[in-house]
Amino acid sequence: MPSHLSNRIFHDETAAREWFEARIWPDGPFCPHCGSTTVTRLRGKAHRAGLFQCNDCREQFTVTVNTVCERSKIPLSKWCLAIYLLNSSKKGMSALQMHRMMGGSYKTAWFMMHRIREAMREGKQPGGLGGKNKVVEADETYVGGKSANRKNKVPPKAIVLALVERDGSVRSFRVPNVSAQSLRPVIVANVSRATYLMTDEAPSYVALGREFAGHGTVNHSAEEYVRAAFWHTNTVENYFSILKRGIVGIYHHVSETHLHRYGAEFDFRYNHRIALGYTDMERTEIAAAGIYGKRLTYRRASERSNV
């Protein structure tokens, strides 16, 4: 079986542009300025490849307009390759490694990676997890270096809350603390009330659990991790193990400023994993379709987010 890396979209600009057009415009091209579908492809030596003009608003555009690739000088074939590499690496790929493989500056690779993560960010519909006869596991983890490794002031670790539906999707969130006041709004907004909620013995979940169809717990402080094969939080712990291995082994350090984008990256790969029937290339195609409507400037990528 030939490698996906032999695909023409990774080596030929025309093939890469046509591939993006098929992902972003599956029903045909439309104007990103006014939404009109009455558009004309401009041909000839006077026009660059892939240029369209809207017959209504008269604006010209290409497939990259209103996407994370807009105004980028990076060839589309390299965008295809970067999206594929990030989506086919279970624990991610660092900007430094991407820079070594694709050339260019490290700063360009860093910004490129964050734009791809923005494309991988999925919309979180209210109550989208769980439902009748379904189980959603909730737990938190701490992201940050060890105090023993710090010479001076040790910043507090960032807290990530993850909600994982068994045999389904995950949603992760950065939260300020593990109090009920911080956890409850996130959980009730993302998990159906008809769900059986599974957590550890933390007091923050006691009152919250009464708002769902059922609430089961395991006592980790007493070294109880599985009871009768049903009561456990091993699914969310498995997600955290992938997240931690990626941060420690691949990225080494993730600032709290960008933690939400790294979370979106790991969420996306988990939600389109092989166990749910997705291949690396299918995952890449879905991520490529997500580049539309998410333009990210360097200034905004560098700003601190409260998401």
C-alpha positions in Angstrom: 0.0 0.0 0.0 1.6 3.3 -1.0 2.2 6.0 1.6 -0.2 8.9 1.8 2.9 11.2 1.5 3.1 10.2 -2.1 -0.2 12.0 -2.8 0.1 14.8 -5.3 -1.5 17.3 -3.0 1.7 17.4 -0.9 3.9 18.2 -4.0 1.8 20.0 -6.6 0.3 23.4 -6.1 -2.6 22.9 -8.6 -3.5 19.5 -6.9 -3.3 21.1 -3.5 -5.5 24.1 -4.5 -8.1 21.8 -6.1 -8.1 19.6 -3.0 -8.8 22.6 -0.7 -11.6 23.8 -3.1 -13.3 20.4 -2.8 -13.1 20.4 1.0 -14.2 24.0 1.5 -16.7 24.2 -1.4 -18.2 20.7 -1.6 -21.3 22.1 -3.3 -19.4 24.5 -5.6 -17.6 27.8 -5.1 -19.3 30.7 -3.4 -18.2 34.2 -2.6 -16.7 34.6 0.9 -17.7 38.3 0.8 -21.4 38.2 0.1 -22.2 34.4 0.0 -23.4 34.5 -3.6 -23.0 31.3 -5.6 -23.0 33.1 -8.9 -19.3 33.3 -9.4 -16.9 33.0 -12.4 -13.5 31.4 -12.5 -11.0 33.8 -14.1 -8.7 32.2 -16.6 -5.8 33.2 -18.8 -2.3 34.6 -18.3 -3.6 37.8 -16.8 -5.0 36.0 -13.7 -3.3 33.8 -11.1 -4.5 30.3 -10.8 -7.6 29.6 -8.7 -8.9 33.2 -8.9 -12.7 33.8 -8.9 -14.9 36.8 -9.3 -18.4 37.2 -7.8 -21.0 38.3 -10.3 -23.0 40.1 -7.6 -20.6 42.1 -5.4 -17.8 42.0 -8.1 -15.1 41.1 -5.5 -12.3 38.7 -6.5 -11.3 35.8 -4.3 -9.5 32.5 -4.0 -10.2 29.5 -1.9 -7.9 30.9 0.9 -10.0 34.0 1.5 -11.7 34.0 5.0 -9.6 30.9 6.1 -6.6 30.5 8.3 -4.5 30.4 5.2 -5.6 33.9 4.0 -2.6 36.1 3.0 -0.2 33.3 3.7 2.9 33.1 1.5 3.3 29.4 2.4 2.5 27.2 -0.6 -0.8 25.3 -0.3 1.0 22.0 -0.8 2.9 22.7 2.4 -0.3 23.6 4.2 -1.7 20.2 3.1 1.4 18.4 4.4 1.4 20.3 7.8 -2.3 19.5 8.3 -1.7 15.9 7.5 1.3 15.5 9.8 -0.4 17.1 12.7 -3.5 14.9 12.3 -1.6 11.7 11.7 0.6 12.1 14.8 -1.3 10.8 17.8 0.6 13.0 20.3 1.1 16.0 18.0 4.1 17.4 16.3 6.2 20.4 17.6 6.6 23.5 15.6 10.4 22.9 15.8 10.0 19.5 14.1 7.7 21.0 11.5 10.2 23.7 10.8 13.0 21.1 10.3 10.9 19.1 7.9 9.3 21.8 5.9 12.0 24.6 5.9 11.3 28.3 6.6 11.6 30.0 9.9 10.6 28.6 13.3 8.3 31.6 13.8 6.5 30.7 10.6 6.1 27.1 11.6 4.8 28.1 15.1 2.2 30.5 13.7 1.2 27.9 11.0 0.7 25.2 13.7 -1.6 27.5 15.8 -3.7 28.3 12.7 -4.1 24.6 12.0 -5.1 24.1 15.7 -7.7 26.8 15.2 -9.1 24.9 12.2 -9.3 21.8 14.3 -11.4 23.6 17.0 -14.8 22.2 16.9 -18.1 23.9 17.7 -19.4 22.9 21.1 -23.1 22.6 20.8 -25.0 22.9 24.2 -25.8 19.5 25.7 -24.0 17.7 22.9 -22.5 14.9 25.1 -24.4 12.0 26.5 -28.1 11.3 26.5 -30.4 8.5 27.6 -28.6 5.3 28.5 -25.2 7.0 27.9 -22.3 7.6 30.3 -20.2 10.7 30.5 -17.0 10.7 32.6 -15.8 14.0 34.1 -12.4 14.6 35.7 -9.7 17.3 36.0 -5.9 17.2 35.5 -3.2 19.7 36.2 -0.8 20.9 33.4 2.5 22.4 34.3 6.1 21.6 35.3 7.2 20.1 38.6 8.2 22.4 41.4 11.4 20.5 41.9 12.5 21.6 38.4 12.0 25.3 39.1 14.7 27.5 40.6 12.7 30.6 41.2 9.0 31.4 41.6 6.8 28.4 40.6 3.6 29.5 38.6 0.4 27.7 39.5 -0.4 24.7 37.3 -3.3 25.1 34.8 -6.4 23.0 35.3 -8.0 21.2 32.5 -11.5 19.7 32.8 -12.4 16.9 30.4 -15.8 15.4 29.6 -15.7 12.1 27.8 -18.6 10.1 26.5 -17.9 6.4 26.6 -17.4 5.2 23.0 -17.9 8.8 21.9 -16.4 12.3 21.9 -14.5 14.4 24.4 -14.6 18.1 25.2 -11.9 19.7 27.3 -11.9 23.1 29.0 -9.4 25.2 31.0 -11.0 26.1 34.3 -9.8 28.5 37.0 -10.2 26.0 39.9 -12.0 22.7 40.8 -14.8 24.2 42.9 -18.4 23.4 42.1 -18.9 27.0 41.1 -16.4 26.6 38.3 -17.2 23.1 37.2 -21.0 23.1 37.2 -21.6 25.7 34.5 -19.3 23.9 32.1 -20.8 20.4 32.7 -24.5 21.4 32.6 -23.9 23.3 29.4 -22.2 20.4 27.6 -23.8 17.3 29.0 -27.4 16.2 28.5 -29.4 15.9 31.8 -30.5 12.4 30.7 -26.9 11.2 31.1 -25.4 9.0 33.7 -22.5 11.1 35.1 -19.4 9.3 36.3 -16.8 11.0 38.5 -14.4 10.5 41.3 -15.2 11.2 44.9 -14.5 14.9 44.8 -17.0 17.0 46.8 -17.5 19.3 43.8 -19.6 16.7 42.1 -21.9 15.7 44.9 -24.7 18.3 44.4 -24.0 18.4 40.7 -24.6 14.7 40.2 -28.2 15.1 41.5 -29.0 17.2 38.4 -28.5 14.2 36.0 -30.3 10.9 35.4 -27.7 9.1 37.6 -24.4 9.8 39.3 -21.7 7.1 40.0 -18.4 7.6 41.7 -15.2 5.7 42.4 -13.0 6.5 45.4 -9.5 7.1 44.1 -8.2 8.1 47.5 -9.0 4.6 48.7 -7.3 3.2 45.6 -10.6 2.1 44.1 -10.5 2.6 40.3 -13.0 0.0 38.9 -16.1 -1.4 40.5 -18.1 -4.1 38.7 -16.6 -3.1 35.4 -19.0 -0.2 35.1 -18.1 2.3 37.7 -14.8 3.9 36.6 -13.3 7.0 35.1 -10.7 5.1 33.0 -11.9 6.6 29.7 -11.2 10.1 30.7 -8.0 9.0 32.4 -6.9 7.5 29.0 -7.6 10.8 27.3 -5.5 12.6 29.9 -2.6 10.1 29.4 -2.5 11.0 25.7 -2.7 14.7 26.5 0.1 14.5 29.1 2.3 12.4 26.9 1.9 14.9 24.1 2.7 17.9 26.3 5.6 16.3 28.1 7.1 14.2 25.3 6.4 16.4 22.2 5.8 20.0 23.2 7.7 19.8 26.5 6.1 23.1 27.6 2.7 24.6 26.9 1.9 28.1 28.1 -1.5 28.7 29.7 -2.0 31.4 27.0 -2.3 28.7 24.3 -3.5 25.8 26.3 -7.0 26.0 24.8 -5.6 25.6 21.3 -3.6 22.5 22.3 -6.7 21.2 23.9 -8.7 21.6 20.7 -5.9 19.7 18.8 -6.1 16.7 21.1 -9.9 16.8 21.3 -10.1 16.8 17.5 -7.8 13.8 17.1 -9.6 11.9 19.8 -13.0 12.6 18.3 -11.9 11.4 14.9 -9.8 8.4 16.1 -9.3 5.1 14.3 -11.6 3.4 16.9 -14.5 5.5 15.6 -13.7 4.6 12.0 -11.6 7.5 10.8 -8.3 7.1 8.9 -5.5 9.6 9.0 -6.5 11.0 5.6 -10.1 11.3 6.5 -9.2 13.1 9.7 -7.0 15.5 7.6 -9.8 16.2 5.2 -12.2 17.1 8.0 -9.6 19.4 9.5 -9.0 21.0 6.1 -12.7 21.8 5.8 -12.5 23.5 9.2 -10.1 26.2 8.0 -13.0 28.3 6.6 -14.3 31.1 8.7 -11.5 31.0 11.3 -9.0 33.5 10.2 -6.3 33.9 12.8 -3.8 36.8 12.8 -0.4 36.7 14.4 -1.4 39.3 17.0 -4.5 37.4 18.0 -2.6 34.1 18.1 -0.2 35.7 20.6 -2.8 37.2 22.8 -3.8 35.7 26.1 -7.2 33.9 25.9 -9.7 33.4 28.7 -11.5 30.5 26.9 
